[in-house]
């Protein structure tokens, strides 16, 4: 049950993937999350809330 260990320098560095592209959205999930946290709408904001809100806003903009 030997693992790979820490291989330094092998393989290319993984490219960062935005939450918008993970959810298949065009609207910026990270920016909406930042606005929700800074706007004092709630003490804590869940991880799925900005994704859901971005999807709803994108749907309404497309209509």
C-alpha positions in Angstrom: 0.0 0.0 0.0 2.8 2.4 -0.9 1.6 5.7 -2.1 3.3 8.0 -4.6 4.9 10.2 -2.0 5.9 13.7 -2.7 7.2 13.8 -6.3 8.8 17.2 -6.7 9.0 18.6 -10.2 7.3 15.7 -12.0 4.5 16.7 -14.2 3.1 20.1 -15.1 1.6 22.3 -12.5 -2.2 22.1 -12.3 -4.0 25.0 -13.8 -6.5 26.8 -11.4 -10.1 26.2 -12.3 -12.7 28.8 -11.4 -15.9 27.9 -9.6 -17.8 29.4 -12.5 -16.3 27.0 -15.0 -16.8 24.0 -12.6 -20.5 24.9 -12.5 -20.7 25.6 -16.2 -21.7 29.2 -15.7 -20.7 32.5 -17.3 -21.5 34.6 -14.2 -18.7 35.1 -11.7 -19.3 32.8 -8.8 -16.3 34.1 -6.8 -17.4 37.8 -7.1 -21.0 36.9 -6.1 -19.6 35.0 -3.1 -17.5 38.0 -2.1 -20.5 40.4 -2.4 -22.6 38.0 -0.2 -19.9 37.9 2.5 -19.3 41.6 2.4 -23.0 42.6 2.2 -23.8 41.3 5.7 -26.8 39.3 4.4 -25.9 36.5 6.9 -23.1 35.7 9.3 -22.1 32.7 7.3 -22.6 31.9 3.6 -22.6 28.3 2.4 -20.4 27.0 -0.4 -23.3 26.3 -2.7 -25.2 29.6 -2.2 -23.2 31.8 -4.6 -23.2 29.0 -7.2 -27.0 28.7 -7.0 -27.4 32.5 -7.1 -25.1 32.9 -10.1 -27.1 30.2 -11.9 -30.4 31.9 -11.2 -29.1 35.3 -12.2 -27.6 33.9 -15.4 -31.0 32.2 -16.2 -32.9 35.4 -15.6 -30.5 37.4 -17.8 -30.9 34.9 -20.6 -34.7 35.1 -20.5 
